[in-house]
Amino acid sequence: MSHPAPLSSAERRAISYANTLHLLVSHIFKQREGADRVLANYFREHKKHGSKDRKLIRETLFGLFRWWGWLKNLPAADDANANIEGLGEAQSPRWFTQLSLVAAIENHPWQDIQSGWLSQANLAKLEIPAFGDSPEGLNALCAALGKQFGGEFAPTDLLPEWAWEHISLAEGDKLAFVDALCRRPPLWTRAQGESREQVIKQLEADDICAVPSTVFNDAIELASQSINLDAVAAYKSGKLEVQDLASQAIGEVAAPKAGERWWDACAGAGGKSLQLFSLMQKRGGVGELIASDIRPKALEELLRRADKAGFAPIQISPWRSDKLPVKADYFDGVLVDAPCSCTGTWRRNPDMRWIDDANTILDKPALQLDILRRASAAVRSGGVLVYATCSLARAENEAVVEAFLASDEDFELDATVHPFSGEHSAVLTLWPQQANADGMFVARVRRR
């Protein structure tokens, strides 16, 4: 009677990683909880993992969600063991095939672990190219998957079907959009309180590669995502803030002038409040800036960041009820960065594509319109109202603006320049493929 060959050390490690990843993915799907939080909690509870372990687990976990639209539909002999999400059992060939595919597509360096996964998947090798630099690489991957496994694969499968019902994009632009969502996002930052040149010099002194943006004269791309910012002098002193390029575009469209009065009506932890303050400061001086939110903790964080940057004049005024927390007919500009489905951040949070559903979009517009109407009362005659979301769904964006304008004849569209495409419009969608950034929406209207 023959016995199976004993497992090598690499094979045992490969199986251990596979079990850990299966545990994490199963929890995320069952609890509908964000991968970042689940992973942080796991590492907090399992101190045994070193930096290499953490890197492999993190990169594979997010890779699984980036490519889940294909992975969940893999035809496999053990399909009967796949649950409703398309996830194979922890020790099934299907699960090891899914892991092997992610490692191959993303060209992961841990070849010994990938070999162990292939062995457990009963596969000699995968004829799958690594994801290339061109959007056409997605089509090459689809062809290779079809040849290796049979069946049909398409780039649009990498988003759930319900998403395409709400994201209005020309057919010819879909490939570039999906391609952008499958690439790891850069770390965008912004200089404040000092010139970008001075901040870049400080970063270079800390051996950090910093690339100035060609779009905004404050924006800086950091080449590495594994930087411990808390150890970076420019960040500790408040001269550097983390803010995605698309988010920075909102402040640029708002275009606050020196000495103006502005209200950030949904400030959160204050990223855009700090930017508005910084822009006014550069242009000659801050008039007045008030930030509001319904969450006290978020406003506490805003004040901490403002103090670190030396932006103490930022005031806070929490929403305590439906009553306006600031003066009516008073502000030159009001920014409403409304709560939304966050579909524009799917590049950064690929798990949200698969744990959310259409209700994430459909349950927001009524709230967004209500906030916009309430906040509009604070805009003075001739003042500007800026509406923004990090959503790419028309129902949360253009439809909300259209409903607001239809209900209030005091406001009209106020054209501006799209910061990435150069087009003139009052209603702008910022797509991830346009500037290697998140997706955002912004509309600018003016009180007559």
N, C-alpha and C positions, 0 to 999 in steps of 0.2 A: 504494500500500500504506500503510494507516494504522498509526501507531505509538501505543502506549499513552501517555497523558499522563504527564509526569514527576511523581514523587511530591513532595508538599510537605514542608517541614521537619517538620511535626507528624506526617505519615504515616510518615516515616522513623523518627522517634522512637518512634511507636506500634509499629512492626514490631520495633525494637530491644528495647523493653521486652517484647514478646511472646516474642521469642527467649530472653531472659534468664529469664523466668518459666517457659517450657517446659523449659528446661535444669534449673531448680530442681525443678519438679514431677516431671519424669522421674526425676531422681536420687532424690528422696524415695520414689517408688513402687518403683523398682528395688532400692534399697539398704535399704529399710524403715528409714530413718533419720529421726529427728525433725526437723521443719521448723525449729525454733529453731536447732538446731546447724548444719544445712545452710546456713541463711541467714547465721549468724554467720561461718562459714568462708568463704562467698562474699564477704561484704563485707570480710573481712580480706584476701582475695587480690585484690580489685578496688577499689583506693582511689579510682578515678576517680569513683565515685558520690557526689554531694553529698547533703545532707539531704532535698531534695525527691525525688530519685531513690529514696533508701532508703525514704522514706515510701510512695511509690507502689508499689514492689516488695513491701514488707512487707505493706501493707494488702491488696493484690490477692492475694498468695500465700495469706494466711490466709483471705481471702474465698473463694477457690477451694475450699478444703477445707470451709469452713462449708456451702457449697451444693453440694458435689460429688455428693450423692445425687441431685440433679436434673440437674446438668450432665453427668454421665456417661451419662445415659439420653436425652439430647436426640436426637430423630429428625433426621437431617441427610442431605443428598444424598451427602456423602462418608463415610458410615458405614464403608465398606470400609477407610478409612484410620485408623479408631480402633482402638487396641490394647485389650488385655483390661481395662485399667482404665477405658476410656471416654475416654482422652486422645487428642485429634486430633493429627495431625502438626504440627510447628512452624509451617508456612506454610499449613495447611489452613483453609478457611472454618469448619470445626467448632471449631477452637481459638480463632479470633478471635470466634466466637459465644459461646463459653464465657467469654472475657474480658469481652466486652461485657455479658453478663448480670450478672456480678459487679458491674461498675461501675454498672449501672442499679439493681440490687437494693439495693446499699449506698450509693447516691447519692454516688458519688465525685466530687470537685470538678474533676478534670482532664478537662474536656469535650473539649478538642482531641485528647487521646489516645483517649478513648472514641469519638470520631468516626472516628479513623483505624482503630480496631479494627472498627467497624461497616462501614466501606468495604471492608476486607479480607474481611469475612464476607459481602459481597454483600448487605447488609441496608441499606435506606433508613433505618429506625428500628425501635426496639423499643417495643411497647406493653406495657411492664412497669412496674408501680408500684414505688416505693421501699418497702423494708421499714418498716412503720409501728410505732407504739407498742403496738398491741393484738395479742394472740395471733391474733386473727382475720385479721391481715395475712398470715399464712401461707396461709390458705385463699384469700385474694384473689390472692396470687401464683400459687398452683396453678391457679386459673381462668385467669389471664392467660397463663401458660405453655401451657396446653392450647389456648387460642384462638390463640396466636401460632404454635405449633409442631405442634399436634395431639398425640395421645397423652394418657396419664393421669399426673397428678402428685399426690402426697399428702405432707403434712408428715412422716409416719412414714418416708418414703423418705430423709430426711436423716440417718438412722442406718442402719447395715448390718442386714440381716435377722437375722444371728446375735445381735446385741445385744438385740433384742426377746425372744429366747428366754431371756435371763438377767436382764433388768431387769423386775422385777415392779411394774407400775404400772397402776392402774385406767384403763380405756379413756378415761374422761372427763378424766383428768389428762395424757394424752399430749401434747395440743396445747400446753399451758402449759409442759411439760417441754422439748419440742423448741424452742419459742419462746425459752426461756431459753438453750438451747445455741447458738442462732444470734445471740445478742447478745454484743458484746465485754464481757468481765468488767471490773468496776471494780478499782482498786488499793486493797485493804484493808490497813490497818496497825494497829498496837497501841501504845499508850503504855505505857512501863514505867519505873519508878524515879521518876517524877513524875506528877502528876495529868494527866488528859487535857486539862483546861482550860489548864494551863501549856504543854503540848506544842502545842496548837492555836495559842496565842499566838505561840510560836516559829515555827510554820509560816507563820502570817499575816505575820510580820515578814519572811519570805522570799518574800512574795507568792504563797504556795501556798494554794489554796482547800481547806479541810479541813472535812469534814462529820461530826459525831459520830454514831455509830450509836445507834439507839433500842433495840438488843437487848442489847449489852454496854457497860458504862461505861468500858472501855478502848479500844474499837474506833473507828477513824477511817477514813473513806473519803476518798481523795484524788481530786479531780475530774479531774486530768490523768494520763494514763498515760505521758506523755513526759518526766516529771521525771527529772533527773539526781540521784538520791538521794545520791550521793557528795559533792554540793555542798550538801546540806541540813544545817544545823547540828544539828537534833534527831536526825537519823539518824547523823551522824558521832559524836555524843556518846553513842549507845546509848540515847537516850530514846525512840526510835521504831524499831519493828521491822516489817518486811513480813510479814504473816501473813493469809491469807484468813479471812474471817469464819467459814466452816464449820470450818476448822482451829481457830480460837479456841474454837469450841463444844466441842471435845474437852476442853480444859482446864477449861472451865466445868462440864462434866458430871463430870469427875474431882473437882472441888471440893475441892482440898487445903486442910487447915486449918493454922492456925499451929502450928509446932513439930512437924509430922508428918515421918515419914521416907518419901520417895518414890523409886522407881526407874523411870527411863524406859528400857525394855529395848531399844527399837529407835529410838534417838535421832536418827540421821542427823546433819544439821548443827545440830540443837538448837533448832529453833523452838518445839517444845512444852516442852522442858526449861526454856527461858527463861521461857515463860509460867507454868509450874508454880511456878518460883522467884518470879516477880513476884506471883502470886496469894497465895502464902504470906507474902511480905514485906508485902503490903498488909494481910493479916489478922492481923498481929501478930508475925511472925518465922518464919524458915526453920529447920526442924529439921535435916533432912539430905536432900540430893538427889544421886543418882548417875545418870549417863547411860552407856549402853552401846551399842555398835554393832560390826559386824564390819569396818567400814571405818575404818582409822586416819585417813585424810584428812578424813573427815566429822567425826570427834571433834576433830581439830585446828581445824577451822572453828568448831565449837561453843565451844571454849575461847577462840578469838579473839573471838567475839561476846560471850561471857560477860564477858571482861575489859573489853571496850569498854563494856558496860553496868554494870560494877562488881559483877558477880555472881560474883566469884571463888570463893565457897564451893561452887559446882557442882563435883562430882568426876566423874572418868571411870573406867570399868572395862571395857575392851574384851572382847568375846567372843573368846576365843582357841581354844576348842574347844566341844564339846557341854556341857562342864561349866559349871554356873551361875557367872557371874563375880562374884556378890555373895552375901551371907549368905542362907541359907534361913530361912523363918519369921520374917522380920525387919521387913518394910516395912508401913506403914499403907496404902500404895497403890502399885500397880504399873501402869504404862501400857505396853500393847503396841500400838504403831502399826505394824501388820504390812505387809510388802511385798505389793503387790497389783497388779491390772491397771490401776489409775488411771483407770477409766472415769468416775469423778466429776470428773476434770479435763478432760474432753473439750471443755468450753466454752473453756477456756484453750488447749487443744492439739487443735484440730479435725482436724488431720492424723492423729492416732492412731486416729480412728474407721475410717480407710480403710487404714492400713498394719498394723494389728493384726488378729487373727482370734480365734475362740472359744477357741483354746488359751491365749491370754493370760489368760483367766479360769480355764480348766479345770486348768492346771498349777500353780495357786497354793494351793488349799485344804489339801493335805496338809502343805505347808511352814508355812502359817499355823497349823494345828492343833498342829503339833509345837512351834513357838515359844511358842504360848499355854500349852501343857502345861508346858514347861520353866520359863517365867517364873512360872507360878502357884506354884511351889515357894517363891518368895521372899515370898509374902504371909503375914503373921502371922494368927493366929486373930482373926476379926472384921474383918480388913482388906479393902480393895477392890481388885478387878482390873478394869481398863478395857481393852477391846479395841476398836481403831479401824482403819478402812481408808479410803482415798479411792476406794473402789469402790462401785458401785451394784448389783452382781451378788449375788443371794441366795446363790449357791454360795460366795462368799468371806466372806459376812457372817452372816446368820442360821444358815445350815447349819453353819458352823464353830462358832458359839456352842452350838448344839444338840448337836453331836458332843462338844464339850468337857464340857458339863454331864452328858451321858449317861455319860461315862467317869470323872467325878470327882464323887462325891456330897458332897464337902466344900464345894462351891460352890453358890450359889443366886442367882437373878436379884435385883437390887436396884433397885427402881424409882426413876426420877428424872423431871424435867420436861423435855420437848422444848423447847429454847430458842427455836425458831421458831414452833411450833404451840401450845405450852402443854399438850399431852397428857401424861399420866403413863404412862411405860413404862420398862422396863429396856433395851429394844432399840430404837434410834432410827435412822431414815434421814433425813438432811438433804438435801433436794432443792434443786437450783439455783434453781427458781422460787419457793421459799419466802422467800429472803432475799437474792437477787441475789448469790449466792456459788457456790462449788464444791459438788459433791455429796460427802457423807461418810456413813459409818456408824459408830455407836458403841454399845457394849453395856457395861453396868455390872453386875458380879456381885460377890458378897461371900462371903468364907470364913466358914463357920459358926462 
